[in-house]
Amino acid sequence: APDPRTGAVLGVPPQAGHAAPGAPPGPGAVRPGAGGTGRSCGSCRSGMIDKDGYCEHCGHAQPRERDHMEHELPGVAAVSDRGLRHHRNEDAYAVSAIALADGAPATVAVVSDGVSSATRPDEASAAACAAARELLVTALPQGEDPREATHDAIMRAAEAVNSLAAPARGPLQHDPHRHENAPACTIVTAVVTGDLLTVGWVGDSRAYWVPEDRSTQPARLTEDDSWAAQMVAAGLLSEAEAYADERAHAITGWLGADAYEVEPHTASFHPDRKGVVIVCTDGLWNYAESAELMAEVTPPDARTRPLECARQLLAHALDGGGHDNVTVAVLPFPLAPEGAGSA
């Protein structure tokens, strides 16, 4: 089986590969020595792409690598899309299928939503996913408790996002507001090991449990770090009232140098039946907020076709308006004994 610590982490543009000798360059291929980005146009195939993403010959805007991404591994699949209203995708994800010390399979999914009001949110989400996945796929095969590993993974992700903040120099280095508007993001993780399901989060990205038997109860596994959730928890507003307010999605917890204090939430569950874990950003759950609605839009064969499930959930969000970036990972439960890998 491949080393689970290798493989691409989504949200980080891959390096250009090498084409077979004599093969014509494909759309977006790198041409050594070319100006601009070094990529050729996917429309006319003759012009070069400038630094703003437009063809210098025909003028067509080129799709970004993160506009739409999807991967499937044994026991986990994920899809991410820019949506219909945003000019770029600031979400990211990372998924892995690994083997534990005893040879038993485990799956990992990390999803992150960059905070649009901060600088470089796309970099923040990518850094968080890369760091969290790396720790999880290293710690779990060494026997670390999944809940402890999840906590450590989120803290490692926080450090990675913090490192993106520009260092303050001169008088600013003592300014308590020096990190305002630093790169920031949310994070949610899910780990399936044996009969155990472990989730962790900071922010308002969510995890849901959807049983295969739809006559049984689905569940939301996470609680938002948000203004709306605080109002509901304090008994000041009903859930409907809170989420109707324009402040509903103001997050009260995030990863970033300007975060007050990162306090990862973790929880473990022992599902007694088959089902799937849906891990997603608010670009999806805005269109299926309750566990019941999420179960309703999740296809009945989700456990056996996780990638198709993720695609259908994306389609549901786009059909609903696609107002935000949309990212969803699907983890079937329980796992079948299969191979390992990362994406």
KEDRENFI-801166 format. One record per residue (C-alpha): residue number from 1; chain; x, y, z. Coordinates in Angstrom, 1 decimal, decimal comma, always signed. Layout:
KEDRENFI-801166
+-----+--------+--------+--------+--------+
: num : chaine :   east :  north :     up :
+-----+--------+--------+--------+--------+
: NUM :      A :      X :      Y :      Z :
...
+-----+--------+--------+--------+--------+
//
This chain:
KEDRENFI-801166
+-----+--------+--------+--------+--------+
: num : chaine :   east :  north :     up :
+-----+--------+--------+--------+--------+
:   1 :      A :   +0,0 :   +0,0 :   +0,0 :
:   2 :      A :   +1,2 :   +3,5 :   -0,7 :
:   3 :      A :   +2,6 :   +5,6 :   +2,2 :
:   4 :      A :   -0,4 :   +7,5 :   +3,6 :
:   5 :      A :   +1,9 :  +10,5 :   +4,3 :
:   6 :      A :   +2,4 :  +11,1 :   +0,6 :
:   7 :      A :   +0,0 :  +12,3 :   -2,1 :
:   8 :      A :   -1,6 :  +15,5 :   -3,0 :
:   9 :      A :   -3,5 :  +17,7 :   -0,5 :
:  10 :      A :   -6,3 :  +19,5 :   -2,3 :
:  11 :      A :   -6,2 :  +23,2 :   -2,3 :
:  12 :      A :   -2,5 :  +23,3 :   -3,1 :
:  13 :      A :   -1,9 :  +23,6 :   -6,9 :
:  14 :      A :   +0,2 :  +20,7 :   -8,0 :
:  15 :      A :   +3,5 :  +21,1 :   -9,7 :
:  16 :      A :   +3,5 :  +20,7 :  -13,5 :
:  17 :      A :   +4,2 :  +17,2 :  -14,6 :
:  18 :      A :   +6,2 :  +16,0 :  -17,6 :
:  19 :      A :   +4,4 :  +15,0 :  -20,8 :
:  20 :      A :   +5,5 :  +11,9 :  -22,7 :
:  21 :      A :   +8,2 :  +12,6 :  -25,4 :
:  22 :      A :   +6,7 :  +14,0 :  -28,5 :
:  23 :      A :   +3,2 :  +14,5 :  -26,9 :
:  24 :      A :   +1,5 :  +17,8 :  -27,7 :
:  25 :      A :   +0,9 :  +20,1 :  -24,8 :
:  26 :      A :   -2,5 :  +19,8 :  -23,3 :
:  27 :      A :   -4,7 :  +22,6 :  -22,2 :
:  28 :      A :   -3,0 :  +24,5 :  -19,4 :
:  29 :      A :   +0,3 :  +22,7 :  -20,0 :
:  30 :      A :   +3,5 :  +24,5 :  -18,9 :
:  31 :      A :   +5,9 :  +25,7 :  -21,7 :
:  32 :      A :   +9,4 :  +26,1 :  -20,4 :
:  33 :      A :  +10,7 :  +29,6 :  -20,8 :
:  34 :      A :   +7,4 :  +31,1 :  -21,6 :
:  35 :      A :   +6,3 :  +34,4 :  -20,0 :
:  36 :      A :   +3,3 :  +35,1 :  -17,8 :
:  37 :      A :   +2,3 :  +31,9 :  -16,0 :
:  38 :      A :   +3,8 :  +29,5 :  -18,5 :
:  39 :      A :   +0,5 :  +27,9 :  -19,2 :
:  40 :      A :   -1,2 :  +27,6 :  -22,6 :
:  41 :      A :   -4,8 :  +28,5 :  -23,3 :
:  42 :      A :   -7,4 :  +25,7 :  -22,9 :
:  43 :      A :   -9,6 :  +27,4 :  -25,5 :
:  44 :      A :   -7,4 :  +28,4 :  -28,5 :
:  45 :      A :   -4,4 :  +26,2 :  -27,4 :
:  46 :      A :   -2,0 :  +28,8 :  -28,9 :
:  47 :      A :   -2,0 :  +31,8 :  -26,6 :
:  48 :      A :   -0,2 :  +32,0 :  -23,3 :
:  49 :      A :   -2,0 :  +32,8 :  -20,0 :
:  50 :      A :   -1,1 :  +36,1 :  -18,3 :
:  51 :      A :   -0,7 :  +36,5 :  -14,6 :
:  52 :      A :   -4,4 :  +37,6 :  -14,3 :
:  53 :      A :   -5,6 :  +34,3 :  -15,8 :
:  54 :      A :   -6,5 :  +35,5 :  -19,3 :
:  55 :      A :   -5,2 :  +34,2 :  -22,7 :
:  56 :      A :   -2,9 :  +36,7 :  -24,4 :
:  57 :      A :   -4,1 :  +35,6 :  -27,8 :
:  58 :      A :   -7,9 :  +35,1 :  -27,6 :
:  59 :      A :   -8,7 :  +36,8 :  -24,3 :
:  60 :      A :  -10,5 :  +33,9 :  -22,7 :
:  61 :      A :  -10,5 :  +33,7 :  -18,9 :
:  62 :      A :   -9,0 :  +30,3 :  -17,8 :
:  63 :      A :  -10,5 :  +28,1 :  -15,2 :
:  64 :      A :   -8,5 :  +28,0 :  -12,0 :
:  65 :      A :   -7,3 :  +24,6 :  -10,6 :
:  66 :      A :   -9,5 :  +25,0 :   -7,5 :
:  67 :      A :  -12,7 :  +26,0 :   -9,3 :
:  68 :      A :  -13,8 :  +22,4 :   -9,2 :
:  69 :      A :  -11,9 :  +19,5 :   -7,5 :
:  70 :      A :  -13,0 :  +15,9 :   -6,7 :
:  71 :      A :  -11,2 :  +12,8 :   -5,4 :
:  72 :      A :  -12,3 :   +9,3 :   -4,3 :
:  73 :      A :  -10,3 :   +6,8 :   -2,2 :
:  74 :      A :  -11,3 :   +3,6 :   -0,6 :
:  75 :      A :  -13,8 :   +4,6 :   +2,0 :
:  76 :      A :  -13,9 :   +8,4 :   +1,4 :
:  77 :      A :  -14,7 :  +10,9 :   -1,4 :
:  78 :      A :  -14,7 :  +14,6 :   -1,6 :
:  79 :      A :  -15,8 :  +17,4 :   -4,0 :
:  80 :      A :  -15,2 :  +21,1 :   -3,9 :
:  81 :      A :  -16,6 :  +23,8 :   -6,2 :
:  82 :      A :  -16,3 :  +27,6 :   -6,6 :
:  83 :      A :  -20,1 :  +27,9 :   -6,7 :
:  84 :      A :  -22,1 :  +30,3 :   -8,9 :
:  85 :      A :  -21,4 :  +33,7 :   -7,2 :
:  86 :      A :  -17,8 :  +33,8 :   -6,1 :
:  87 :      A :  -14,8 :  +34,6 :   -8,3 :
:  88 :      A :  -12,6 :  +31,9 :   -6,7 :
:  89 :      A :  -12,8 :  +28,9 :   -4,5 :
:  90 :      A :  -11,6 :  +29,6 :   -1,0 :
:  91 :      A :  -12,6 :  +26,2 :   +0,4 :
:  92 :      A :  -10,1 :  +23,3 :   +0,6 :
:  93 :      A :  -10,2 :  +19,6 :   +1,6 :
:  94 :      A :   -7,9 :  +16,7 :   +2,2 :
:  95 :      A :   -8,8 :  +13,0 :   +2,3 :
:  96 :      A :   -6,8 :   +9,9 :   +3,2 :
:  97 :      A :   -7,4 :   +6,2 :   +3,5 :
:  98 :      A :   -4,8 :   +4,7 :   +5,8 :
:  99 :      A :   -3,9 :   +1,5 :   +7,6 :
: 100 :      A :   -3,6 :   +1,4 :  +11,4 :
: 101 :      A :   -0,9 :   -0,4 :  +13,3 :
: 102 :      A :   -2,9 :   -3,6 :  +13,4 :
: 103 :      A :   -3,6 :   -3,4 :   +9,7 :
: 104 :      A :   -7,2 :   -2,2 :  +10,1 :
: 105 :      A :   -8,4 :   +0,5 :   +7,7 :
: 106 :      A :   -9,2 :   +4,1 :   +8,7 :
: 107 :      A :  -10,3 :   +7,1 :   +6,8 :
: 108 :      A :   -9,6 :  +10,8 :   +7,3 :
: 109 :      A :  -11,4 :  +13,9 :   +5,9 :
: 110 :      A :  -10,5 :  +17,5 :   +6,5 :
: 111 :      A :  -12,6 :  +20,4 :   +5,2 :
: 112 :      A :  -11,9 :  +24,1 :   +5,6 :
: 113 :      A :  -13,6 :  +27,3 :   +4,6 :
: 114 :      A :  -11,5 :  +30,4 :   +4,1 :
: 115 :      A :  -12,8 :  +33,5 :   +5,8 :
: 116 :      A :  -13,6 :  +35,8 :   +2,9 :
: 117 :      A :  -13,2 :  +39,0 :   +4,8 :
: 118 :      A :   -9,6 :  +38,1 :   +5,8 :
: 119 :      A :   -6,6 :  +38,3 :   +3,5 :
: 120 :      A :   -5,6 :  +35,2 :   +1,4 :
: 121 :      A :   -8,4 :  +33,0 :   +2,7 :
: 122 :      A :   -7,7 :  +30,4 :   +0,0 :
: 123 :      A :   -4,2 :  +30,0 :   +1,4 :
: 124 :      A :   -5,5 :  +29,7 :   +4,9 :
: 125 :      A :   -7,9 :  +26,8 :   +4,1 :
: 126 :      A :   -5,2 :  +25,0 :   +2,1 :
: 127 :      A :   -2,6 :  +25,3 :   +4,8 :
: 128 :      A :   -5,1 :  +24,1 :   +7,5 :
: 129 :      A :   -6,1 :  +21,0 :   +5,5 :
: 130 :      A :   -2,5 :  +20,1 :   +4,7 :
: 131 :      A :   -1,3 :  +20,4 :   +8,3 :
: 132 :      A :   -4,3 :  +18,6 :   +9,9 :
: 133 :      A :   -4,1 :  +15,7 :   +7,4 :
: 134 :      A :   -0,4 :  +15,3 :   +7,9 :
: 135 :      A :   -0,7 :  +15,0 :  +11,6 :
: 136 :      A :   -3,7 :  +12,6 :  +11,5 :
: 137 :      A :   -2,1 :  +10,2 :   +9,0 :
: 138 :      A :   +1,1 :  +10,1 :  +11,0 :
: 139 :      A :   -0,4 :   +9,9 :  +14,5 :
: 140 :      A :   -3,2 :   +7,4 :  +13,9 :
: 141 :      A :   -1,0 :   +4,5 :  +12,6 :
: 142 :      A :   +1,2 :   +5,0 :  +15,6 :
: 143 :      A :   -1,7 :   +4,2 :  +17,9 :
: 144 :      A :   -2,7 :   +7,7 :  +19,1 :
: 145 :      A :   -6,2 :   +8,0 :  +20,3 :
: 146 :      A :   -8,4 :   +9,4 :  +17,5 :
: 147 :      A :   -9,8 :  +12,1 :  +19,7 :
: 148 :      A :   -6,4 :  +13,2 :  +20,9 :
: 149 :      A :   -5,1 :  +13,1 :  +17,4 :
: 150 :      A :   -8,0 :  +15,2 :  +16,2 :
: 151 :      A :   -7,3 :  +17,8 :  +18,8 :
: 152 :      A :   -3,6 :  +17,9 :  +18,0 :
: 153 :      A :   -4,4 :  +18,0 :  +14,2 :
: 154 :      A :   -6,5 :  +21,1 :  +14,6 :
: 155 :      A :   -3,9 :  +22,8 :  +16,8 :
: 156 :      A :   -1,3 :  +22,0 :  +14,1 :
: 157 :      A :   -3,6 :  +23,5 :  +11,5 :
: 158 :      A :   -3,9 :  +26,6 :  +13,6 :
: 159 :      A :   -0,1 :  +26,9 :  +13,7 :
: 160 :      A :   +0,0 :  +26,6 :   +9,9 :
: 161 :      A :   -2,5 :  +29,3 :   +9,4 :
: 162 :      A :   -0,9 :  +31,6 :  +12,0 :
: 163 :      A :   +2,4 :  +31,3 :  +10,1 :
: 164 :      A :   +0,7 :  +32,9 :   +7,0 :
: 165 :      A :   +0,4 :  +36,2 :   +8,8 :
: 166 :      A :   +2,9 :  +38,8 :   +7,7 :
: 167 :      A :   +5,5 :  +39,4 :  +10,5 :
: 168 :      A :   +5,1 :  +42,9 :  +12,1 :
: 169 :      A :   +8,2 :  +45,1 :  +12,0 :
: 170 :      A :   +9,2 :  +48,2 :  +13,9 :
: 171 :      A :   +6,6 :  +49,8 :  +16,1 :
: 172 :      A :   +3,9 :  +47,5 :  +14,8 :
: 173 :      A :   +5,4 :  +44,4 :  +16,4 :
: 174 :      A :   +4,0 :  +45,6 :  +19,8 :
: 175 :      A :   +0,6 :  +46,7 :  +18,4 :
: 176 :      A :   -2,1 :  +44,4 :  +19,8 :
: 177 :      A :   -4,0 :  +44,8 :  +16,6 :
: 178 :      A :   -1,1 :  +43,9 :  +14,3 :
: 179 :      A :   -2,7 :  +40,7 :  +13,1 :
: 180 :      A :   -6,1 :  +42,1 :  +12,3 :
: 181 :      A :   -7,4 :  +40,7 :   +9,0 :
: 182 :      A :   -4,8 :  +38,0 :   +9,0 :
: 183 :      A :   -5,5 :  +34,8 :   +6,9 :
: 184 :      A :   -8,2 :  +32,8 :   +8,6 :
: 185 :      A :  -10,4 :  +29,8 :   +8,1 :
: 186 :      A :  -12,8 :  +27,3 :   +9,7 :
: 187 :      A :  -12,0 :  +23,6 :  +10,0 :
: 188 :      A :  -13,9 :  +20,3 :  +10,5 :
: 189 :      A :  -12,4 :  +16,8 :  +10,5 :
: 190 :      A :  -13,7 :  +13,3 :  +10,5 :
: 191 :      A :  -11,9 :  +10,1 :  +11,3 :
: 192 :      A :  -13,5 :   +6,6 :  +10,9 :
: 193 :      A :  -11,6 :   +3,8 :  +12,7 :
: 194 :      A :  -13,2 :   +0,4 :  +13,3 :
: 195 :      A :  -16,6 :   +1,0 :  +15,1 :
: 196 :      A :  -15,6 :   +4,6 :  +16,1 :
: 197 :      A :  -16,4 :   +7,9 :  +14,4 :
: 198 :      A :  -14,5 :  +11,0 :  +15,6 :
: 199 :      A :  -15,1 :  +14,6 :  +14,6 :
: 200 :      A :  -13,4 :  +17,8 :  +15,4 :
: 201 :      A :  -14,0 :  +21,4 :  +14,5 :
: 202 :      A :  -13,5 :  +25,1 :  +14,9 :
: 203 :      A :  -15,9 :  +27,5 :  +13,2 :
: 204 :      A :  -19,1 :  +26,8 :  +11,4 :
: 205 :      A :  -18,1 :  +24,0 :   +9,0 :
: 206 :      A :  -20,2 :  +20,9 :   +9,9 :
: 207 :      A :  -20,4 :  +17,1 :  +10,1 :
: 208 :      A :  -23,6 :  +15,1 :   +9,9 :
: 209 :      A :  -24,5 :  +11,5 :  +10,4 :
: 210 :      A :  -26,9 :  +10,1 :   +7,8 :
: 211 :      A :  -28,0 :   +6,4 :   +8,5 :
: 212 :      A :  -28,5 :   +4,1 :   +5,6 :
: 213 :      A :  -31,9 :   +3,1 :   +7,0 :
: 214 :      A :  -33,7 :   +6,4 :   +6,6 :
: 215 :      A :  -36,4 :   +5,3 :   +9,1 :
: 216 :      A :  -33,8 :   +5,9 :  +11,8 :
: 217 :      A :  -32,7 :   +9,3 :  +13,1 :
: 218 :      A :  -29,9 :  +11,4 :  +11,4 :
: 219 :      A :  -27,9 :  +13,7 :  +13,5 :
: 220 :      A :  -25,7 :  +16,8 :  +13,3 :
: 221 :      A :  -22,4 :  +16,0 :  +15,0 :
: 222 :      A :  -21,0 :  +19,5 :  +15,4 :
: 223 :      A :  -22,1 :  +22,8 :  +17,0 :
: 224 :      A :  -21,3 :  +26,0 :  +15,2 :
: 225 :      A :  -19,0 :  +28,6 :  +16,6 :
: 226 :      A :  -21,3 :  +31,4 :  +15,4 :
: 227 :      A :  -23,4 :  +34,3 :  +16,5 :
: 228 :      A :  -26,6 :  +32,4 :  +15,7 :
: 229 :      A :  -25,5 :  +29,4 :  +17,7 :
: 230 :      A :  -24,6 :  +31,6 :  +20,7 :
: 231 :      A :  -28,0 :  +33,3 :  +20,6 :
: 232 :      A :  -29,8 :  +29,9 :  +20,5 :
: 233 :      A :  -27,6 :  +28,5 :  +23,3 :
: 234 :      A :  -28,3 :  +31,5 :  +25,5 :
: 235 :      A :  -32,1 :  +31,1 :  +24,9 :
: 236 :      A :  -32,3 :  +34,6 :  +23,5 :
: 237 :      A :  -33,6 :  +33,6 :  +20,1 :
: 238 :      A :  -35,2 :  +30,5 :  +18,5 :
: 239 :      A :  -33,1 :  +28,7 :  +15,9 :
: 240 :      A :  -35,3 :  +30,1 :  +13,1 :
: 241 :      A :  -35,0 :  +33,7 :  +14,4 :
: 242 :      A :  -31,3 :  +33,4 :  +14,9 :
: 243 :      A :  -30,5 :  +32,1 :  +11,4 :
: 244 :      A :  -32,8 :  +34,7 :   +9,8 :
: 245 :      A :  -30,7 :  +37,4 :  +11,3 :
: 246 :      A :  -28,0 :  +39,0 :   +9,1 :
: 247 :      A :  -25,5 :  +38,3 :  +11,8 :
: 248 :      A :  -26,2 :  +34,6 :  +11,8 :
: 249 :      A :  -23,1 :  +33,5 :  +10,1 :
: 250 :      A :  -20,7 :  +35,7 :  +12,0 :
: 251 :      A :  -18,2 :  +33,2 :  +13,3 :
: 252 :      A :  -17,0 :  +33,3 :  +16,9 :
: 253 :      A :  -14,2 :  +30,7 :  +16,5 :
: 254 :      A :  -11,7 :  +30,4 :  +13,7 :
: 255 :      A :   -8,1 :  +29,5 :  +12,9 :
: 256 :      A :   -5,8 :  +32,6 :  +12,3 :
: 257 :      A :   -3,3 :  +34,8 :  +13,9 :
: 258 :      A :   -6,1 :  +37,1 :  +15,1 :
: 259 :      A :   -8,1 :  +34,4 :  +16,8 :
: 260 :      A :   -8,6 :  +35,1 :  +20,5 :
: 261 :      A :   -7,9 :  +31,5 :  +21,6 :
: 262 :      A :   -8,2 :  +28,4 :  +19,6 :
: 263 :      A :  -10,3 :  +25,8 :  +21,4 :
: 264 :      A :  -10,8 :  +22,7 :  +19,2 :
: 265 :      A :  -14,1 :  +20,8 :  +19,8 :
: 266 :      A :  -13,9 :  +17,1 :  +19,5 :
: 267 :      A :  -16,5 :  +14,3 :  +19,9 :
: 268 :      A :  -16,6 :  +10,5 :  +19,4 :
: 269 :      A :  -19,5 :   +8,3 :  +18,5 :
: 270 :      A :  -20,1 :   +4,6 :  +18,2 :
: 271 :      A :  -22,8 :   +4,3 :  +15,5 :
: 272 :      A :  -24,8 :   +1,0 :  +15,8 :
: 273 :      A :  -25,8 :   +0,9 :  +12,1 :
: 274 :      A :  -24,6 :   +1,6 :   +8,6 :
: 275 :      A :  -24,5 :   +5,1 :   +7,2 :
: 276 :      A :  -22,3 :   +7,9 :   +6,0 :
: 277 :      A :  -20,7 :  +11,0 :   +7,6 :
: 278 :      A :  -21,2 :  +14,2 :   +5,6 :
: 279 :      A :  -18,4 :  +16,8 :   +6,3 :
: 280 :      A :  -19,1 :  +20,1 :   +4,6 :
: 281 :      A :  -18,8 :  +23,9 :   +4,5 :
: 282 :      A :  -21,7 :  +26,2 :   +4,8 :
: 283 :      A :  -21,9 :  +26,4 :   +1,1 :
: 284 :      A :  -23,8 :  +23,1 :   +1,3 :
: 285 :      A :  -25,5 :  +23,2 :   +4,7 :
: 286 :      A :  -27,1 :  +26,6 :   +3,9 :
: 287 :      A :  -29,3 :  +24,5 :   +1,6 :
: 288 :      A :  -29,8 :  +21,6 :   +4,0 :
: 289 :      A :  -29,4 :  +23,0 :   +7,5 :
: 290 :      A :  -31,0 :  +20,4 :   +9,7 :
: 291 :      A :  -30,0 :  +16,8 :   +9,9 :
: 292 :      A :  -33,3 :  +15,8 :   +8,6 :
: 293 :      A :  -32,9 :  +18,0 :   +5,5 :
: 294 :      A :  -29,4 :  +16,7 :   +5,0 :
: 295 :      A :  -30,6 :  +13,1 :   +5,1 :
: 296 :      A :  -33,4 :  +14,0 :   +2,7 :
: 297 :      A :  -31,0 :  +15,2 :   +0,0 :
: 298 :      A :  -28,4 :  +12,5 :   +0,6 :
: 299 :      A :  -28,9 :   +9,7 :   -2,0 :
: 300 :      A :  -29,9 :   +6,3 :   -0,6 :
: 301 :      A :  -26,8 :   +4,6 :   -2,1 :
: 302 :      A :  -24,4 :   +7,1 :   -0,5 :
: 303 :      A :  -22,5 :   +4,5 :   +1,5 :
: 304 :      A :  -21,7 :   +2,4 :   -1,6 :
: 305 :      A :  -21,2 :   +5,4 :   -4,0 :
: 306 :      A :  -19,6 :   +8,2 :   -1,9 :
: 307 :      A :  -18,3 :  +10,2 :   -4,8 :
: 308 :      A :  -21,6 :  +10,2 :   -6,6 :
: 309 :      A :  -23,2 :  +11,2 :   -3,3 :
: 310 :      A :  -20,8 :  +14,2 :   -2,9 :
: 311 :      A :  -21,6 :  +15,2 :   -6,5 :
: 312 :      A :  -25,3 :  +15,1 :   -5,9 :
: 313 :      A :  -25,0 :  +17,2 :   -2,7 :
: 314 :      A :  -23,0 :  +19,7 :   -4,7 :
: 315 :      A :  -25,7 :  +19,8 :   -7,3 :
: 316 :      A :  -28,3 :  +20,4 :   -4,6 :
: 317 :      A :  -26,3 :  +23,4 :   -3,4 :
: 318 :      A :  -25,8 :  +24,8 :   -6,9 :
: 319 :      A :  -29,5 :  +24,3 :   -7,8 :
: 320 :      A :  -30,4 :  +26,2 :   -4,6 :
: 321 :      A :  -28,4 :  +29,2 :   -5,8 :
: 322 :      A :  -24,7 :  +28,3 :   -5,3 :
: 323 :      A :  -24,2 :  +31,5 :   -3,3 :
: 324 :      A :  -21,0 :  +30,3 :   -1,7 :
: 325 :      A :  -18,1 :  +27,9 :   -2,4 :
: 326 :      A :  -19,3 :  +24,3 :   -1,8 :
: 327 :      A :  -17,2 :  +21,5 :   -0,3 :
: 328 :      A :  -18,3 :  +18,2 :   +0,9 :
: 329 :      A :  -16,6 :  +14,9 :   +1,9 :
: 330 :      A :  -18,4 :  +11,6 :   +2,4 :
: 331 :      A :  -17,1 :   +8,8 :   +4,6 :
: 332 :      A :  -19,0 :   +5,5 :   +4,6 :
: 333 :      A :  -19,4 :   +3,7 :   +7,9 :
: 334 :      A :  -18,3 :   +1,0 :   +8,7 :
: 335 :      A :  -15,3 :   +0,6 :   +6,5 :
: 336 :      A :  -14,5 :   -2,3 :   +4,3 :
: 337 :      A :  -11,0 :   -3,7 :   +4,6 :
: 338 :      A :   -9,2 :   -2,1 :   +1,6 :
: 339 :      A :   -6,0 :   -0,2 :   +0,7 :
: 340 :      A :   -4,6 :   +3,1 :   +1,7 :
: 341 :      A :   -3,9 :   +6,3 :   -0,1 :
: 342 :      A :   -4,1 :  +10,1 :   +0,1 :
: 343 :      A :   -5,5 :  +13,0 :   -1,9 :
+-----+--------+--------+--------+--------+
//
